[in-house]
Amino acid sequence: MSKELVVLGLLALAGFLGGGVYSTWKTARGLSVVLAVLTALALGGVLLWLL
């Protein structure tokens, strides 16, 4: 699997999770915080993969 595909996949996952954070913030704050942590991990994975 090429490096660019992995980066794009992780960015897409981070975007999907970020949308989940936005949509659940007012109703389920606990779930929203978990999704925010997973979003940060996905973005961190992108940075580590690029380095």
N, C-alpha and C positions, 0 to 999 in steps of 0.2 A: 504494500500500500504506500502510495507516495506521501511525502511530507505535507504537501499542500492539501490533500484530501483529508488527512487527519486534522489539520488546523481548521479547515472549513467545517468539518463535522463537529468539532468542539465548539466553534463559534456558533453554529446553528443550535447546538444543545444549550449553550449559555443564553442565547436569545429566547429559546423556548422556556427555559426555567425563569428567566427574567420576566417574561410575560406572565408566568404563573405567580410570581411575587406580586406583580402589579395588580392582578385580578383577585388575589386572595387577601390582600392587606387589610381591608375593612372587615372581613368576615371571620378569618381564621389567622390570627397573628402568629400563632405558634408554627403552623404549617408554612406561613410566609417566611418566617425566619429560617426555617430548615431549607426552603427553596433558595433563599438568598445565599446561604452558606454553600449549597451545591453549585450555584451560579459562580460564586467566587472561586471555587475549586476548578470548575471548567475553564474559567478565564486564566487561572494560574497554570493549568495544564497547557493552554495555548502558548503562554509565555515561555514555559519550560521547554516545550516541544520546538519552538522557534530558536531557542538558544542551543 
